[in-house]
Amino acid sequence: MITYACDRCKRIIDVNNEIRFVVSIEVQAAFGADETDVQHEHLDELSEALGELDSQEQEEISHQVYEKRSFDLCDTCRAEYGKNLLGVDAASALEFSDN
């Protein structure tokens, strides 16, 4: 049997009695205009450039332009994550006057 733990609080998630939530985050470089043709051109150029590098360099550069990660969350942590998706500290988001 596979055991799942919440990646936020580290608590074991009992999948027989509670829901396990999976958060997937995908980060990719934006190459300018939103037009698909332009993006394909840039991706083709990037692919050519990567072909000229060794595998370690390829992996390092690929990681800089694309990353996908997944996390398991319990219901409590999913609710907390949903309140602050970008992880921005609420206190730093407040703006105070110079008074």
MMTF fields as JSON, N, C-alpha, C and O atoms, coordinates in Angstrom:
{
  "mmtfVersion": "1.0.0",
  "mmtfProducer": "UNKNOWN",
  "numBonds": 395,
  "numAtoms": 396,
  "numGroups": 99,
  "numChains": 1,
  "numModels": 1,
  "chainsPerModel": [1],
  "groupsPerChain": [99],
  "chainIdList": ["A"],
  "bondAtomList": [4, 2, 8, 6, 12, 10, 16, 14, 20, 18, 24, 22, 28, 26, 32, 30, 36, 34, 40, 38, 44, 42, 48, 46, 52, 50, 56, 54, 60, 58, 64, 62, 68, 66, 72, 70, 76, 74, 80, 78, 84, 82, 88, 86, 92, 90, 96, 94, 100, 98, 104, 102, 108, 106, 112, 110, 116, 114, 120, 118, 124, 122, 128, 126, 132, 130, 136, 134, 140, 138, 144, 142, 148, 146, 152, 150, 156, 154, 160, 158, 164, 162, 168, 166, 172, 170, 176, 174, 180, 178, 184, 182, 188, 186, 192, 190, 196, 194, 200, 198, 204, 202, 208, 206, 212, 210, 216, 214, 220, 218, 224, 222, 228, 226, 232, 230, 236, 234, 240, 238, 244, 242, 248, 246, 252, 250, 256, 254, 260, 258, 264, 262, 268, 266, 272, 270, 276, 274, 280, 278, 284, 282, 288, 286, 292, 290, 296, 294, 300, 298, 304, 302, 308, 306, 312, 310, 316, 314, 320, 318, 324, 322, 328, 326, 332, 330, 336, 334, 340, 338, 344, 342, 348, 346, 352, 350, 356, 354, 360, 358, 364, 362, 368, 366, 372, 370, 376, 374, 380, 378, 384, 382, 388, 386, 392, 390],
  "bondOrderList": [1, 1, 1, 1, 1, 1, 1, 1, 1, 1, 1, 1, 1, 1, 1, 1, 1, 1, 1, 1, 1, 1, 1, 1, 1, 1, 1, 1, 1, 1, 1, 1, 1, 1, 1, 1, 1, 1, 1, 1, 1, 1, 1, 1, 1, 1, 1, 1, 1, 1, 1, 1, 1, 1, 1, 1, 1, 1, 1, 1, 1, 1, 1, 1, 1, 1, 1, 1, 1, 1, 1, 1, 1, 1, 1, 1, 1, 1, 1, 1, 1, 1, 1, 1, 1, 1, 1, 1, 1, 1, 1, 1, 1, 1, 1, 1, 1, 1],
  "groupList": [{"groupName": "MET", "atomNameList": ["N", "CA", "C", "O"], "elementList": ["N", "C", "C", "O"], "formalChargeList": [0, 0, 0, 0], "bondAtomList": [1, 0, 2, 1, 3, 2], "bondOrderList": [1, 1, 2], "singleLetterCode": "M", "chemCompType": "L-PEPTIDE LINKING"}, {"groupName": "ILE", "atomNameList": ["N", "CA", "C", "O"], "elementList": ["N", "C", "C", "O"], "formalChargeList": [0, 0, 0, 0], "bondAtomList": [1, 0, 2, 1, 3, 2], "bondOrderList": [1, 1, 2], "singleLetterCode": "I", "chemCompType": "L-PEPTIDE LINKING"}, {"groupName": "THR", "atomNameList": ["N", "CA", "C", "O"], "elementList": ["N", "C", "C", "O"], "formalChargeList": [0, 0, 0, 0], "bondAtomList": [1, 0, 2, 1, 3, 2], "bondOrderList": [1, 1, 2], "singleLetterCode": "T", "chemCompType": "L-PEPTIDE LINKING"}, {"groupName": "TYR", "atomNameList": ["N", "CA", "C", "O"], "elementList": ["N", "C", "C", "O"], "formalChargeList": [0, 0, 0, 0], "bondAtomList": [1, 0, 2, 1, 3, 2], "bondOrderList": [1, 1, 2], "singleLetterCode": "Y", "chemCompType": "L-PEPTIDE LINKING"}, {"groupName": "ALA", "atomNameList": ["N", "CA", "C", "O"], "elementList": ["N", "C", "C", "O"], "formalChargeList": [0, 0, 0, 0], "bondAtomList": [1, 0, 2, 1, 3, 2], "bondOrderList": [1, 1, 2], "singleLetterCode": "A", "chemCompType": "L-PEPTIDE LINKING"}, {"groupName": "CYS", "atomNameList": ["N", "CA", "C", "O"], "elementList": ["N", "C", "C", "O"], "formalChargeList": [0, 0, 0, 0], "bondAtomList": [1, 0, 2, 1, 3, 2], "bondOrderList": [1, 1, 2], "singleLetterCode": "C", "chemCompType": "L-PEPTIDE LINKING"}, {"groupName": "ASP", "atomNameList": ["N", "CA", "C", "O"], "elementList": ["N", "C", "C", "O"], "formalChargeList": [0, 0, 0, 0], "bondAtomList": [1, 0, 2, 1, 3, 2], "bondOrderList": [1, 1, 2], "singleLetterCode": "D", "chemCompType": "L-PEPTIDE LINKING"}, {"groupName": "ARG", "atomNameList": ["N", "CA", "C", "O"], "elementList": ["N", "C", "C", "O"], "formalChargeList": [0, 0, 0, 0], "bondAtomList": [1, 0, 2, 1, 3, 2], "bondOrderList": [1, 1, 2], "singleLetterCode": "R", "chemCompType": "L-PEPTIDE LINKING"}, {"groupName": "LYS", "atomNameList": ["N", "CA", "C", "O"], "elementList": ["N", "C", "C", "O"], "formalChargeList": [0, 0, 0, 0], "bondAtomList": [1, 0, 2, 1, 3, 2], "bondOrderList": [1, 1, 2], "singleLetterCode": "K", "chemCompType": "L-PEPTIDE LINKING"}, {"groupName": "VAL", "atomNameList": ["N", "CA", "C", "O"], "elementList": ["N", "C", "C", "O"], "formalChargeList": [0, 0, 0, 0], "bondAtomList": [1, 0, 2, 1, 3, 2], "bondOrderList": [1, 1, 2], "singleLetterCode": "V", "chemCompType": "L-PEPTIDE LINKING"}, {"groupName": "ASN", "atomNameList": ["N", "CA", "C", "O"], "elementList": ["N", "C", "C", "O"], "formalChargeList": [0, 0, 0, 0], "bondAtomList": [1, 0, 2, 1, 3, 2], "bondOrderList": [1, 1, 2], "singleLetterCode": "N", "chemCompType": "L-PEPTIDE LINKING"}, {"groupName": "GLU", "atomNameList": ["N", "CA", "C", "O"], "elementList": ["N", "C", "C", "O"], "formalChargeList": [0, 0, 0, 0], "bondAtomList": [1, 0, 2, 1, 3, 2], "bondOrderList": [1, 1, 2], "singleLetterCode": "E", "chemCompType": "L-PEPTIDE LINKING"}, {"groupName": "PHE", "atomNameList": ["N", "CA", "C", "O"], "elementList": ["N", "C", "C", "O"], "formalChargeList": [0, 0, 0, 0], "bondAtomList": [1, 0, 2, 1, 3, 2], "bondOrderList": [1, 1, 2], "singleLetterCode": "F", "chemCompType": "L-PEPTIDE LINKING"}, {"groupName": "SER", "atomNameList": ["N", "CA", "C", "O"], "elementList": ["N", "C", "C", "O"], "formalChargeList": [0, 0, 0, 0], "bondAtomList": [1, 0, 2, 1, 3, 2], "bondOrderList": [1, 1, 2], "singleLetterCode": "S", "chemCompType": "L-PEPTIDE LINKING"}, {"groupName": "GLN", "atomNameList": ["N", "CA", "C", "O"], "elementList": ["N", "C", "C", "O"], "formalChargeList": [0, 0, 0, 0], "bondAtomList": [1, 0, 2, 1, 3, 2], "bondOrderList": [1, 1, 2], "singleLetterCode": "Q", "chemCompType": "L-PEPTIDE LINKING"}, {"groupName": "GLY", "atomNameList": ["N", "CA", "C", "O"], "elementList": ["N", "C", "C", "O"], "formalChargeList": [0, 0, 0, 0], "bondAtomList": [1, 0, 2, 1, 3, 2], "bondOrderList": [1, 1, 2], "singleLetterCode": "G", "chemCompType": "PEPTIDE LINKING"}, {"groupName": "HIS", "atomNameList": ["N", "CA", "C", "O"], "elementList": ["N", "C", "C", "O"], "formalChargeList": [0, 0, 0, 0], "bondAtomList": [1, 0, 2, 1, 3, 2], "bondOrderList": [1, 1, 2], "singleLetterCode": "H", "chemCompType": "L-PEPTIDE LINKING"}, {"groupName": "LEU", "atomNameList": ["N", "CA", "C", "O"], "elementList": ["N", "C", "C", "O"], "formalChargeList": [0, 0, 0, 0], "bondAtomList": [1, 0, 2, 1, 3, 2], "bondOrderList": [1, 1, 2], "singleLetterCode": "L", "chemCompType": "L-PEPTIDE LINKING"}],
  "groupTypeList": [0, 1, 2, 3, 4, 5, 6, 7, 5, 8, 7, 1, 1, 6, 9, 10, 10, 11, 1, 7, 12, 9, 9, 13, 1, 11, 9, 14, 4, 4, 12, 15, 4, 6, 11, 2, 6, 9, 14, 16, 11, 16, 17, 6, 11, 17, 13, 11, 4, 17, 15, 11, 17, 6, 13, 14, 11, 14, 11, 11, 1, 13, 16, 14, 9, 3, 11, 8, 7, 13, 12, 6, 17, 5, 6, 2, 5, 7, 4, 11, 3, 15, 8, 10, 17, 17, 15, 9, 6, 4, 4, 13, 4, 17, 11, 12, 13, 6, 10],
  "groupIdList": [1, 2, 3, 4, 5, 6, 7, 8, 9, 10, 11, 12, 13, 14, 15, 16, 17, 18, 19, 20, 21, 22, 23, 24, 25, 26, 27, 28, 29, 30, 31, 32, 33, 34, 35, 36, 37, 38, 39, 40, 41, 42, 43, 44, 45, 46, 47, 48, 49, 50, 51, 52, 53, 54, 55, 56, 57, 58, 59, 60, 61, 62, 63, 64, 65, 66, 67, 68, 69, 70, 71, 72, 73, 74, 75, 76, 77, 78, 79, 80, 81, 82, 83, 84, 85, 86, 87, 88, 89, 90, 91, 92, 93, 94, 95, 96, 97, 98, 99],
  "secStructList": [7, 7, 7, 3, 3, 7, 6, 6, 6, 7, 7, 3, 3, 7, 6, 6, 6, 1, 7, 7, 3, 3, 3, 3, 3, 3, 3, 3, 7, 7, 7, 1, 1, 1, 7, 2, 2, 2, 2, 2, 2, 2, 2, 2, 2, 2, 2, 2, 2, 2, 2, 6, 1, 7, 2, 2, 2, 2, 2, 2, 2, 2, 2, 2, 2, 3, 3, 3, 3, 3, 3, 3, 3, 7, 2, 2, 2, 2, 2, 2, 2, 2, 2, 7, 6, 6, 7, 7, 7, 2, 2, 2, 2, 7, 7, 7, 7, 7, 7],
  "xCoordList": [0.839, 0.0, 0.89, 1.869, 0.543, 1.283, 0.847, -0.344, 1.826, 1.544, 1.838, 2.888, 0.893, 1.062, 1.193, 0.513, 2.063, 2.216, 2.014, 2.387, 1.424, 1.223, 2.595, 3.388, 2.867, 4.163, 4.298, 5.394, 3.212, 3.274, 3.448, 4.359, 2.585, 2.64, 3.271, 3.515, 3.537, 4.198, 3.32, 3.8, 2.026, 1.115, 0.766, 0.583, 0.675, 0.263, -1.2, -2.039, -1.492, -2.86, -3.466, -2.982, -4.52, -5.223, -6.195, -7.314, -5.769, -6.581, -7.881, -8.762, -8.022, -9.277, -10.339, -11.534, -9.901, -10.846, -10.829, -11.658, -9.908, -9.846, -9.34, -8.802, -9.523, -9.123, -7.682, -7.289, -6.915, -5.558, -5.65, -6.174, -5.142, -5.147, -3.764, -2.757, -3.71, -2.442, -2.412, -3.294, -1.392, -1.175, -0.049, 1.046, -0.315, 0.707, 1.03, 0.136, 2.311, 2.757, 3.658, 4.613, 3.34, 4.116, 4.599, 3.803, 5.903, 6.503, 7.257, 8.091, 6.965, 7.656, 7.995, 7.259, 9.091, 9.513, 8.547, 8.075, 8.258, 7.411, 8.339, 9.177, 8.186, 9.085, 8.468, 8.551, 7.863, 7.333, 5.863, 5.061, 5.494, 4.093, 3.367, 3.981, 2.063, 1.24, 0.911, 0.264, 1.349, 1.021, 1.74, 2.938, 1.007, 1.552, 2.718, 3.705, 2.638, 3.718, 5.022, 6.089, 4.934, 6.125, 6.737, 7.956, 5.91, 6.408, 7.076, 8.12, 6.49, 7.08, 8.436, 9.365, 8.555, 9.841, 10.907, 12.006, 10.581, 11.532, 11.859, 13.009, 10.863, 11.104, 11.996, 12.844, 11.811, 12.67, 14.115, 15.044, 14.298, 15.638, 16.269, 17.448, 15.476, 15.972, 16.348, 17.375, 15.541, 15.805, 17.118, 17.91, 17.337, 18.589, 19.785, 20.793, 19.667, 20.764, 21.048, 22.209, 20.007, 20.187, 20.888, 21.669, 20.607, 21.234, 22.742, 23.444, 23.243, 24.673, 25.397, 26.625, 24.657, 25.262, 25.364, 24.686, 26.21, 26.268, 25.052, 24.341, 24.817, 23.585, 23.458, 22.347, 24.549, 24.477, 24.068, 23.238, 24.651, 24.294, 22.847, 22.14, 22.4, 21.025, 20.043, 19.06, 20.316, 19.415, 19.361, 18.29, 20.499, 20.554, 19.76, 18.991, 19.941, 19.231, 17.741, 16.902, 17.411, 16.004, 15.279, 14.136, 15.941, 15.346, 15.102, 14.192, 15.907, 15.74, 14.545, 14.002, 14.12, 13.01, 11.72, 10.658, 11.802, 10.602, 10.781, 11.815, 9.757, 9.779, 8.352, 7.438, 8.17, 6.861, 7.062, 7.907, 6.273, 6.369, 4.975, 4.026, 4.855, 3.577, 3.768, 4.813, 2.724, 2.771, 1.476, 0.401, 1.572, 0.405, 0.047, 0.923, -1.254, -1.708, -2.895, -3.742, -2.947, -4.14, -5.186, -4.884, -6.401, -7.485, -7.186, -7.456, -6.64, -6.324, -5.293, -5.463, -4.236, -3.187, -3.657, -3.21, -4.546, -5.111, -5.884, -5.789, -6.647, -7.413, -6.475, -6.724, -5.416, -4.445, -3.73, -3.531, -3.347, -2.684, -3.6, -3.15, -4.883, -5.852, -6.027, -6.444, -5.717, -5.833, -4.687, -4.816, -3.579, -2.385, -1.588, -0.49, -2.137, -1.549, -0.114, 0.689, 0.217, 1.566, 2.521, 3.703, 2.018, 2.884, 3.358, 4.413, 2.587, 2.956, 2.554, 1.408, 3.496, 3.239, 2.232, 2.458, 1.122, 0.06, 0.562, 0.143, 1.436, 1.933, 2.739, 2.652, 3.521, 4.318, 3.472, 3.92, 2.266, 1.388, 0.679, 0.136, 0.682, 0.042, 0.926, 2.149, 0.304, 1.047, 0.611, -0.579, 1.576, 1.28, 1.745, 2.691, 1.059, 1.465, 2.747, 3.157, 3.387, 4.626, 4.399, 5.362, 3.163, 2.851, 3.5, 3.343],
  "yCoordList": [-1.178, 0.0, 1.249, 1.321, 2.217, 3.463, 4.385, 4.533, 4.995, 5.944, 7.349, 7.6, 8.26, 9.638, 10.524, 10.314, 11.505, 12.5, 13.875, 14.119, 14.764, 16.138, 16.798, 16.77, 17.384, 18.027, 19.341, 19.895, 19.838, 21.09, 20.83, 21.383, 19.994, 19.757, 18.42, 18.148, 17.581, 16.272, 15.214, 14.124, 15.521, 14.547, 13.47, 13.77, 12.216, 11.109, 11.32, 11.622, 11.158, 11.308, 9.919, 9.109, 9.645, 8.358, 8.409, 8.9, 7.901, 8.016, 7.224, 7.421, 6.34, 5.604, 6.445, 6.178, 7.468, 8.257, 9.755, 10.496, 10.203, 11.633, 11.827, 10.909, 13.011, 13.327, 13.819, 14.645, 13.31, 13.797, 14.731, 14.362, 15.932, 16.921, 16.985, 16.912, 17.122, 17.257, 18.639, 19.0, 19.402, 20.721, 20.572, 20.132, 20.938, 20.912, 22.339, 23.138, 22.647, 23.984, 23.862, 23.085, 24.637, 24.624, 26.049, 26.985, 26.193, 27.5, 27.404, 26.516, 28.316, 28.29, 29.698, 30.643, 29.831, 31.132, 31.596, 30.802, 32.89, 33.49, 34.208, 35.014, 33.915, 34.453, 35.603, 35.629, 36.536, 37.708, 37.597, 37.338, 37.791, 37.845, 36.55, 35.492, 36.653, 35.491, 34.636, 33.596, 35.068, 34.328, 32.984, 32.909, 31.938, 30.587, 30.444, 29.789, 31.033, 30.923, 31.493, 30.91, 32.63, 33.266, 32.378, 32.215, 31.807, 30.931, 29.699, 29.268, 29.126, 27.953, 28.295, 27.491, 29.484, 29.907, 29.94, 29.418, 30.551, 30.644, 29.259, 28.981, 28.404, 27.059, 26.267, 25.496, 26.451, 25.787, 26.255, 25.448, 27.576, 28.124, 27.596, 27.244, 27.543, 27.026, 25.559, 25.136, 24.786, 23.372, 23.167, 22.287, 23.983, 23.9, 24.208, 23.502, 25.266, 25.668, 24.581, 24.307, 23.967, 22.899, 21.69, 21.012, 21.425, 20.296, 20.427, 19.428, 21.648, 21.887, 21.795, 21.871, 21.633, 21.581, 20.147, 19.259, 19.917, 18.581, 18.39, 19.351, 17.167, 16.848, 17.603, 17.975, 17.84, 18.573, 20.022, 20.572, 20.635, 22.009, 22.084, 23.041, 21.084, 21.051, 21.03, 21.771, 20.179, 20.05, 21.352, 21.767, 21.982, 23.233, 24.335, 25.049, 24.475, 25.506, 25.182, 26.072, 23.92, 23.525, 23.86, 24.315, 23.638, 23.915, 25.413, 25.811, 26.237, 27.682, 28.184, 29.242, 27.465, 27.933, 27.122, 27.536, 25.978, 25.17, 24.323, 23.685, 24.331, 23.501, 23.1, 23.923, 21.85, 21.366, 20.55, 19.656, 20.873, 20.162, 19.862, 20.589, 18.792, 18.4, 18.162, 17.688, 18.505, 18.36, 17.74, 18.053, 16.861, 16.283, 17.168, 17.579, 17.461, 18.268, 17.608, 17.0, 17.735, 17.316, 18.421, 19.483, 18.179, 19.155, 20.471, 21.539, 20.415, 21.63, 22.476, 23.688, 21.854, 22.584, 23.075, 24.123, 22.333, 22.793, 24.082, 25.006, 24.149, 25.357, 26.537, 27.644, 26.31, 27.368, 27.801, 28.994, 26.842, 27.145, 27.981, 28.914, 27.636, 28.351, 29.808, 30.624, 30.144, 31.524, 32.402, 33.626, 31.783, 32.552, 31.774, 31.294, 31.65, 30.811, 31.173, 30.287, 32.446, 32.864, 32.937, 33.236, 32.666, 32.683, 34.068, 34.218, 35.084, 36.457, 36.735, 36.511, 37.221, 37.546, 38.685, 39.74, 38.481, 39.485, 40.785, 41.857, 40.731, 41.943, 42.789, 44.017, 42.165, 42.927, 43.49, 44.394, 42.979, 43.48, 44.761, 45.478, 45.053, 46.271, 47.468, 47.398, 48.554, 49.789, 50.819, 51.093, 51.388, 52.399, 53.76, 53.858, 54.81, 56.163, 56.532, 55.83, 57.63, 58.072, 58.854, 59.368, 58.963, 59.72, 59.114, 59.621],
  "zCoordList": [0.0, 0.0, 0.0, 0.742, -0.829, -0.911, 0.233, 0.508, 0.886, 1.952, 1.435, 0.843, 1.667, 1.247, 2.476, 3.48, 2.39, 3.451, 2.836, 1.688, 3.611, 3.16, 3.038, 3.979, 1.892, 1.665, 2.438, 2.523, 2.994, 3.759, 5.249, 5.866, 5.843, 7.294, 7.658, 8.833, 6.652, 6.817, 7.482, 7.793, 7.706, 8.3, 7.275, 6.096, 7.724, 6.849, 6.467, 7.316, 5.185, 4.679, 4.527, 3.736, 5.279, 5.216, 4.047, 4.189, 2.884, 1.667, 1.74, 0.903, 2.712, 2.88, 3.58, 3.45, 4.326, 5.119, 4.826, 5.356, 4.002, 3.69, 2.266, 1.646, 1.779, 0.405, 0.395, 1.218, -0.533, -0.789, -1.983, -3.035, -1.815, -2.894, -3.518, -2.813, -4.837, -5.551, -6.183, -6.963, -5.837, -6.428, -7.434, -7.086, -8.677, -9.72, -10.117, -10.396, -10.138, -10.505, -11.717, -11.728, -12.731, -13.967, -14.228, -14.312, -14.354, -14.606, -15.921, -16.101, -16.84, -18.123, -18.56, -18.274, -19.242, -19.745, -20.816, -21.63, -20.808, -21.834, -22.806, -22.398, -24.073, -25.084, -25.855, -27.083, -25.183, -25.871, -26.172, -25.275, -27.43, -27.855, -27.523, -27.386, -27.399, -27.078, -28.295, -28.17, -29.458, -30.667, -30.676, -30.405, -30.985, -30.985, -31.949, -31.613, -33.135, -34.122, -33.588, -33.781, -32.918, -32.375, -31.301, -31.256, -30.44, -29.382, -29.979, -29.49, -31.03, -31.671, -32.277, -32.21, -32.87, -33.423, -32.34, -32.525, -31.213, -30.115, -29.555, -29.217, -29.459, -28.954, -29.902, -29.454, -31.208, -32.184, -32.045, -32.083, -31.884, -31.703, -30.42, -30.398, -29.356, -28.082, -28.212, -27.68, -28.904, -29.103, -29.868, -29.532, -30.891, -31.655, -30.769, -30.803, -29.978, -29.096, -28.06, -27.756, -27.52, -26.536, -27.151, -26.483, -28.424, -29.109, -29.217, -29.375, -29.133, -29.238, -27.894, -27.854, -26.791, -25.463, -24.965, -25.482, -23.964, -23.371, -22.455, -22.162, -22.011, -21.288, -19.971, -19.592, -19.267, -18.003, -18.252, -17.527, -19.274, -19.626, -20.1, -19.782, -20.857, -21.344, -20.179, -20.169, -19.206, -18.062, -17.258, -16.815, -17.076, -16.325, -17.023, -16.379, -18.32, -19.074, -19.168, -19.024, -19.407, -19.488, -18.189, -18.211, -17.064, -15.76, -15.578, -14.851, -16.232, -16.132, -16.94, -16.62, -17.968, -18.801, -18.601, -19.065, -17.92, -17.69, -16.444, -16.248, -15.608, -14.404, -14.064, -14.117, -13.718, -13.283, -12.016, -11.963, -10.995, -9.72, -9.207, -9.5, -8.444, -7.846, -6.352, -5.907, -5.586, -4.14, -3.646, -4.158, -2.654, -1.994, -0.806, -0.045, -0.65, 0.476, 1.154, 0.5, 2.484, 3.222, 3.055, 2.51, 3.515, 3.332, 4.041, 3.492, 5.234, 5.996, 5.261, 5.134, 4.783, 4.081, 2.707, 2.241, 2.063, 0.794, 1.004, 0.196, 2.085, 2.383, 2.649, 2.171, 3.395, 3.676, 2.397, 2.168, 1.573, 0.306, -0.59, -1.256, -0.595, -1.42, -1.024, -1.845, 0.21, 0.68, 0.179, 0.127, -0.186, -0.549, -1.593, -1.309, -2.793, -3.838, -4.195, -4.485, -4.18, -4.556, -3.368, -3.541, -2.164, -0.996, -0.615, 0.0, -0.974, -0.65, 0.789, 1.178, 1.57, 2.974, 3.022, 2.429, 3.724, 3.788, 4.397, 3.961, 5.38, 6.026, 5.05, 5.091, 4.175, 3.236, 2.103, 1.397, 1.913, 0.867, 1.29, 0.449, 2.598, 3.085, 2.796, 2.922, 2.411, 2.155, 3.169, 3.321, 3.862, 4.859, 4.353, 3.571, 4.817, 4.43, 5.161, 6.085, 4.756, 5.366, 6.652, 7.222, 7.129, 8.358, 9.556, 10.666]
}
